[in-house]
């Protein structure tokens, strides 16, 4: 069984606690990572002699490298690319230590003795791009909004000063903003500060700052502020999310189901997905270069996997999705790399001499750690600042390519090993594009993720991989009673800012829901999925009841709606977009006299009316009733309601402390007050 299949099995059956627990663009990201043999070659490392280094070279994700070595020929000086660094070298007998300052591109480091002996060149390829870092601070001063770029950083690594500040609108998030002078922001406006009038219309308003240093190198940061009830306010980037997320519908297309063709297959079907009502595409499997035949075994964070190439087609797909008003999410895997990756292979070939030895988390004996049976997926070492920089740069790289969000795989592992990294990662991403969605592959019942960099998390129990709804549908006569605590996290509830991703299928659920439970049950479950608080996620072909398993040998499928699901999904997506109450966070789960029925009220939100949802997963209940609550009373009024699914008028029997209705077999209603 390959790693991906093992991963799916583990995610589906896990019941135990899991084991143990800079923001500049990357240079030359199109180049391949070095092979183990290249890193061990004489051109990349020192060979034994009168003066030599202890370690090998390779890719560097830092502007300074701490190096050690041995000299039997006296004191040592350091040169890089033939130039004396004047870096102080500390001698301790025959051992020396030095912090080598790196520049852009290739750095050939040579240690020399006064007597003329030299080490072989130790070569590092700098993966960070030299230049300044733009930063924006937002403050509100009465009727004006002040954007201040004075906190921008001078260029790394040489300290070249910033010479030019230019403000402009962001083409990805166009906003009509007006300068304090009354002129609209068109083109670019120079200066460290930009003063804007508070717009008269409520909404989100974006602006960008580009800074340029004395060597002509530039960097851009984007920010936004919110106008609510005519008042402007700054945004808490660490906790707040852009408004588009609230009404979003996520869809994971799989190119192979459309005849492969990678991004071109998706591009051909973007019009179809737009018509369906999809807002955000979750690109699955991950787009980063992977070990052949694997889905979550990453070889290179900065290159496209061949299945998603070429880059021009990938970028065309993103641009076309943006033109249609859709967002694009990347599945990214920062917890671990493949044991076949060049970095890990280098450690196998060279041991502790490898520059990448400490890129990987290790136990006391030096053995790489991993979770579950993922022996081919060694954990990254987040105590190493170069690893933190590498992963940060990878996220930012994809954002600059146009990616609008990330589904962050196995983030619970990073939480266990280095939790403080996650807010830092969010800050780096939001500096470049504050509109990005951060989805944690972790449980939404854990408030940690919403206070540490994430907007959305999975509909799981408190155990990784355990679907909160997993067993409920196996017992239709009890489904309503079983679902009630699952969707509310029982008496614990969710964090105030939690957004839960609701799904019937994803990459780890194996056999498709409709194949396990049939079309009638699927329809009722889909109504529940789209009317609960949170974001509904559809996996490829959900809307037509497609039959396949994600980790099987994926082949083109007949794109036919054999179960009659498509009209329902189209209507549910429309309701998600057009019914403000369904985008709120509150829910009142009702007490009923039938265990097969789940009933709840979505209290008014966003100016919308209350919504009553009734889902019966089993046989007809002629005497079905719900115990009255204040929310239910506000929703039903005199008992005449409008079914948003069918457009029909529904009459409920309101009497004393209960509301009755003869609910049919395996059926669902989404009701608003009043007749049409």
Secondary structure, DSSP 8 states (H G I E B T S, - for coil): --HHHHHHHHHHH--S--S----S-BTTTTS----HHHHTSTTTB--SSSEEESSB-EEE-SSEEEEEEEESSS-EEEEETTEE-----EEETTEEEEEEE--SEEEEEEEEETTS-B---EEEEE-B--EEE---EEEEETTEEEEE-TT-EEEETT---EEEEEEE--GGG----BBTTS-B--S-EESSEEEEE--SS-EEEEEEEEEEETTS-EEEEEEEEEEETTEEE---TTT---GGGTT-EEEE--GGGGT--THHHHHHTHHHHHHHT--EEEESS--EEE-TT-SS-EEEEEEE-GGG--HHHHHHHHHHHHHTT-EEEEEE--SB--TTSHHHHHHHHHGGGSTTGGGB-B-TTS-B--STT-TTS-BB-TTSHHHHHHHHHHHHHHHHHT--EEEETTHHHHHHHHTHHHHHHHHHHHHH-TT-EEEEEEETT-THHHHTT-SEEESB-SSTT-BTTTTGGG-GGGHHHHHHHHHHTTTT---TT--EEEES--TTS-S-HHHHHHHHHHHHHHHHHHHSSSEEEEETTGGGT----TTS---------TTS-HHHHHHHHHHHHH-GGGGSS--EE--BS-TTEEEEEE---TT---EEEEEE-SS-BTT-EEE--HHHHHHHTTSEEEETTT--EEE-EEETTEEE--B-TTEEEEEEES--
